[in-house]
Amino acid sequence: MNVLHIEASPRGEQSNSSRVANAFLAACAAANPGLVVDRLNVFDCNLPAFGREGASQKMAHIAKLMASGEGLEAAGEWSGVLAEIKRLQDADKVVISSAMWNFSIPYPLKHYIDLVCQPGLTFGVNAKGQYVGLLKGKPLQLILSRGSEYRTGFPGADDGIKTDYQSAYLRHIGAFLGFGEVGEIQIQPTDAKGPQHAAGVIEAALAEAREAGAHF
Ligand SMILES: Cc1cc2nc3c(=O)[nH]c(=O)nc-3n(C[C@H](O)[C@H](O)[C@H](O)COP(=O)(O)O)c2cc1C
């Protein structure tokens, strides 16, 4: 089994989400001898650029797809897009661990998402005009840390100021790209109630990760 771990915290050994993800993957490895983990830290890995050239190539890709059913060949920034999509397609299962930044995801994870969400490659459109994900029901595990506490349910489940776009957005992208079962471990609050409370929160998340990882 080949698991792609997309890691979205720059804090290395200090990272709550990475620590819980590592416990999840260790339990998964113990239950699955021969497990291969492909680790992609979006802060460290120098993601391919996707700017002026990539955006215009995406539009040319769509036009070519509609005209001939064939997408664009690898060239320039589009080569980076195709390489990241291949890496994602090659994974049997995917783990995303992420800090919450400003109620959502850190910007390099959004960069990654902007690379891999591509028509004809990771999603399509059916005859009714609906989006259809092309990732063939791969399982997705989310491991999400946040300094404050967020209630489940979106939108309107919180106090109007603290709104959880992190889980909601990643779940939306997961469904859009055609992931199958989605698991989620929330590590919260890691900051708002002080270090002693945070230690208990992290211990509980580590225990949840060991259990979930063994059955991933
Ligand atoms: C730039 C930045 C923005 C943050 N924004 C939020 C936020 O909007 N809501 C929140 O609850 N915590 C926020 N936090 C706190 C982190 O989500 C929290 O410390 C989390 O546990 C960090 O995960 P990590 O240790 O895996 O990096 C922010 C932290 C940083 C560094």
Ligand as a Chemical Component Dictionary entry (heavy atoms), coordinates in Angstrom:
data_LIG
# 
_chem_comp.id                   LIG 
_chem_comp.type                 NON-POLYMER 
_chem_comp.pdbx_formal_charge   0 
_chem_comp.three_letter_code    LIG 
# 
loop_
_chem_comp_atom.comp_id 
_chem_comp_atom.atom_id 
_chem_comp_atom.alt_atom_id 
_chem_comp_atom.type_symbol 
_chem_comp_atom.charge 
_chem_comp_atom.model_Cartn_x 
_chem_comp_atom.model_Cartn_y 
_chem_comp_atom.model_Cartn_z 
_chem_comp_atom.pdbx_ordinal 
LIG C1  C1  C 0 -0.243 32.122 10.768 1  
LIG C2  C2  C 0 -1.126 31.433 11.777 2  
LIG C3  C3  C 0 -2.497 31.618 11.726 3  
LIG C4  C4  C 0 -3.334 30.974 12.633 4  
LIG N1  N1  N 0 -4.703 31.139 12.523 5  
LIG C5  C5  C 0 -5.526 30.466 13.374 6  
LIG C6  C6  C 0 -6.951 30.596 13.262 7  
LIG O1  O1  O 0 -7.501 31.270 12.406 8  
LIG N2  N2  N 0 -7.721 29.909 14.146 9  
LIG C7  C7  C 0 -7.192 29.123 15.111 10 
LIG O2  O2  O 0 -7.957 28.520 15.869 11 
LIG N3  N3  N 0 -5.843 28.975 15.234 12 
LIG C8  C8  C 0 -5.013 29.636 14.395 13 
LIG N4  N4  N 0 -3.633 29.471 14.502 14 
LIG C9  C9  C 0 -3.100 28.545 15.516 15 
LIG C10 C10 C 0 -2.796 27.174 14.905 16 
LIG O3  O3  O 0 -3.879 26.684 14.118 17 
LIG C11 C11 C 0 -2.522 26.155 16.001 18 
LIG O4  O4  O 0 -1.440 26.589 16.794 19 
LIG C12 C12 C 0 -2.256 24.785 15.446 20 
LIG O5  O5  O 0 -2.230 23.826 16.481 21 
LIG C13 C13 C 0 -0.929 24.768 14.690 22 
LIG O6  O6  O 0 -0.754 23.506 14.062 23 
LIG P1  P1  P 0 0.740  22.952 13.814 24 
LIG O7  O7  O 0 1.359  22.835 15.197 25 
LIG O8  O8  O 0 0.540  21.649 13.152 26 
LIG O9  O9  O 0 1.433  23.965 12.970 27 
LIG C14 C14 C 0 -2.778 30.127 13.622 28 
LIG C15 C15 C 0 -1.385 29.955 13.677 29 
LIG C16 C16 C 0 -0.558 30.605 12.786 30 
LIG C17 C17 C 0 0.940  30.397 12.851 31 
# 
loop_
_chem_comp_bond.comp_id 
_chem_comp_bond.atom_id_1 
_chem_comp_bond.atom_id_2 
_chem_comp_bond.value_order 
_chem_comp_bond.pdbx_ordinal 
LIG C1  C2  SING 1  
LIG C2  C3  SING 2  
LIG C2  C16 DOUB 3  
LIG C3  C4  DOUB 4  
LIG C4  N1  SING 5  
LIG C4  C14 SING 6  
LIG N1  C5  DOUB 7  
LIG C5  C6  SING 8  
LIG C5  C8  SING 9  
LIG C6  O1  DOUB 10 
LIG C6  N2  SING 11 
LIG N2  C7  SING 12 
LIG C7  O2  DOUB 13 
LIG C7  N3  SING 14 
LIG N3  C8  DOUB 15 
LIG C8  N4  SING 16 
LIG N4  C9  SING 17 
LIG N4  C14 SING 18 
LIG C9  C10 SING 19 
LIG C10 O3  SING 20 
LIG C10 C11 SING 21 
LIG C11 O4  SING 22 
LIG C11 C12 SING 23 
LIG C12 O5  SING 24 
LIG C12 C13 SING 25 
LIG C13 O6  SING 26 
LIG O6  P1  SING 27 
LIG P1  O7  DOUB 28 
LIG P1  O8  SING 29 
LIG P1  O9  SING 30 
LIG C14 C15 DOUB 31 
LIG C15 C16 SING 32 
LIG C16 C17 SING 33 
# 
